[in-house]
């Protein structure tokens, strides 16, 4: 029971902070441990204005993308010892809409990477100006395909 409370706090706190960093009117993440079929299961819900919402039905998927990223960071941070300090992601914020929210995501990733000493390698399409991506990242590689041949250019 004490372990569940610690997990509940750790998971909901990190995820709620990530949502606050990106959205002007963010959801909070609610973590409930429930007994089903003689097993303990975890229900995750978004809460806003005292209303509980299934994360998959919230904000067209953008909030779920941010929450999924935060859950991944939270689960990594609980591992003892940590696995490699590198996280690889393929378009983790593909449902996030708007240049402002995407800029906030870059800032959040940069801060998490710096504070937790994690190298984050992310594949992404351009949803914000290239200058913002280059400014936020340590390195940017642009991959294009012409006549079936991939070309890589460092920006």
Backbone torsions as a table, in degrees:
resi	resn	phi	psi	omega
1	UNK	NA	-42.5	178.7
2	UNK	-65.8	-39.5	177.8
3	UNK	-62.2	-41.8	178.5
4	UNK	-62.1	-40.2	178.8
5	UNK	-64.4	-41.0	178.2
6	UNK	-65.6	-43.9	177.3
7	UNK	-61.9	-44.7	-179.3
8	UNK	-58.0	-47.0	-179.9
9	UNK	-65.5	-49.2	-176.7
10	UNK	-59.5	-49.4	-177.0
11	UNK	-66.8	-48.9	-176.6
12	UNK	-68.5	-36.5	-178.5
13	UNK	-65.9	-51.5	-178.9
14	UNK	-62.6	-43.6	-178.1
15	UNK	-68.4	-42.0	178.4
16	UNK	-63.5	-39.2	177.5
17	UNK	-63.0	-39.6	178.3
18	UNK	-64.1	-42.6	179.3
19	UNK	-64.7	-38.0	177.6
20	UNK	-65.3	-35.8	-178.5
21	UNK	-67.9	-23.0	-173.1
22	UNK	-106.6	-38.1	-170.8
23	UNK	-110.6	143.0	178.8
24	UNK	-69.8	-33.8	176.6
25	UNK	-124.1	76.3	-170.1
26	UNK	-77.1	158.0	167.2
27	UNK	-80.2	161.6	165.2
28	UNK	-108.1	152.9	177.5
29	UNK	-95.9	130.2	175.7
30	UNK	-109.4	130.2	180.0
31	UNK	-114.1	120.4	178.5
32	UNK	-121.1	128.6	172.8
33	UNK	-95.7	125.2	-176.8
34	UNK	-130.5	152.7	177.0
35	UNK	-93.3	124.9	176.0
36	UNK	-141.6	133.1	176.7
37	UNK	51.7	41.9	179.0
38	UNK	62.2	25.4	177.7
39	UNK	-134.6	152.2	174.4
40	UNK	-88.4	125.6	177.7
41	UNK	-120.2	161.5	-178.1
42	UNK	-116.4	123.5	174.2
43	UNK	-100.8	133.7	177.0
44	UNK	-113.1	128.2	-180.0
45	UNK	-134.6	147.5	170.1
46	UNK	-89.6	144.7	177.9
47	UNK	-129.0	131.0	173.5
48	UNK	-147.9	131.5	-179.8
49	UNK	52.2	44.7	179.0
50	UNK	62.4	13.9	176.2
51	UNK	-106.3	132.4	177.2
52	UNK	-93.2	134.4	-175.9
53	UNK	-132.4	137.9	173.7
54	UNK	-64.8	126.0	-177.8
55	UNK	-55.6	-29.7	-179.3
56	UNK	-74.0	-11.4	179.7
57	UNK	-106.6	6.9	-173.0
58	UNK	-101.1	134.4	168.6
59	UNK	49.1	38.0	175.1
60	UNK	62.0	16.9	175.9
61	UNK	99.6	-18.7	-178.9
62	UNK	-62.8	-43.9	178.4
63	UNK	-65.4	-36.5	177.4
64	UNK	-66.0	-36.9	176.7
65	UNK	-62.0	-45.7	179.9
66	UNK	-64.8	-43.0	179.4
67	UNK	-63.9	-41.3	179.9
68	UNK	-62.7	-40.8	176.2
69	UNK	-61.3	-47.4	-178.9
70	UNK	-63.9	-38.9	177.3
71	UNK	-63.3	-37.7	177.5
72	UNK	-64.8	-42.6	177.8
73	UNK	-65.5	-43.1	-179.9
74	UNK	-62.0	-43.9	-179.2
75	UNK	-68.1	-38.2	176.8
76	UNK	-62.1	-42.6	-175.6
77	UNK	-67.5	-21.3	180.0
78	UNK	-86.3	-11.7	179.9
79	UNK	-71.6	132.6	177.0
80	UNK	-131.4	117.9	-9.3
81	UNK	-71.4	161.7	178.2
82	UNK	-66.0	148.2	170.2
83	UNK	-72.1	-170.3	177.9
84	UNK	-51.0	146.4	-178.7
85	UNK	-84.7	41.4	179.1
86	UNK	-131.6	131.6	176.0
87	UNK	-120.7	127.8	-179.1
88	UNK	-109.2	128.3	-177.5
89	UNK	-133.7	141.2	177.6
90	UNK	-111.4	106.5	-179.4
91	UNK	45.5	59.6	-176.3
92	UNK	-69.2	-17.0	-177.2
93	UNK	-120.0	35.5	-173.5
94	UNK	-64.6	-21.0	-179.6
95	UNK	-98.0	-1.0	-178.2
96	UNK	-76.7	129.1	-175.9
97	UNK	-105.5	144.3	172.0
98	UNK	93.7	139.6	-179.0
99	UNK	-65.1	-36.1	-177.6
100	UNK	-65.9	-48.1	179.6
101	UNK	-62.7	-40.1	179.2
102	UNK	-67.4	-34.9	175.1
103	UNK	-65.8	-40.6	177.0
104	UNK	-62.1	-37.8	178.0
105	UNK	-63.4	-43.9	178.2
106	UNK	-60.2	-42.7	178.5
107	UNK	-62.7	-42.3	179.8
108	UNK	-63.6	-45.6	179.7
109	UNK	-60.9	-44.8	179.8
110	UNK	-59.7	-44.3	-179.2
111	UNK	-67.0	-43.6	178.7
112	UNK	-62.8	-44.2	179.3
113	UNK	-58.8	-45.0	-178.0
114	UNK	-68.7	-48.8	-175.1
115	UNK	-70.7	-36.3	-176.4
116	UNK	-97.3	-1.1	-179.3
117	UNK	55.6	50.1	178.5
118	UNK	-113.4	134.8	171.6
119	UNK	-87.5	124.7	-179.6
120	UNK	-113.3	121.0	176.9
121	UNK	-110.6	122.3	-171.9
122	UNK	-133.7	131.8	171.9
123	UNK	-91.7	132.3	-177.9
124	UNK	-152.7	153.0	169.6
125	UNK	-92.0	171.7	-177.3
126	UNK	-88.4	110.5	176.3
127	UNK	-110.7	-8.2	177.3
128	UNK	-136.3	168.1	-178.5
129	UNK	-56.5	140.3	-179.7
130	UNK	-54.7	-35.0	179.6
131	UNK	-60.5	-39.2	179.0
132	UNK	-66.1	-38.9	178.8
133	UNK	-65.2	-47.4	-179.0
134	UNK	-62.2	-40.4	179.7
135	UNK	-65.2	-37.6	-175.4
136	UNK	-81.0	-28.1	-173.4
137	UNK	-96.1	154.8	172.7
138	UNK	-73.2	-40.7	178.2
139	UNK	-143.9	145.7	176.9
140	UNK	-130.1	129.2	175.9
141	UNK	-116.7	126.2	178.2
142	UNK	-100.7	125.5	-179.0
143	UNK	-113.4	127.0	176.2
144	UNK	-128.1	158.2	179.3
145	UNK	-123.9	127.6	176.9
146	UNK	-134.7	124.1	-179.2
147	UNK	55.1	39.0	177.2
148	UNK	77.7	5.8	-178.8
149	UNK	-114.2	126.5	178.0
150	UNK	-80.0	138.2	175.4
151	UNK	-123.7	135.4	-178.7
152	UNK	-116.9	130.4	178.9
153	UNK	-129.6	132.4	176.9
154	UNK	-89.5	130.9	178.6
155	UNK	-93.0	NA	NA
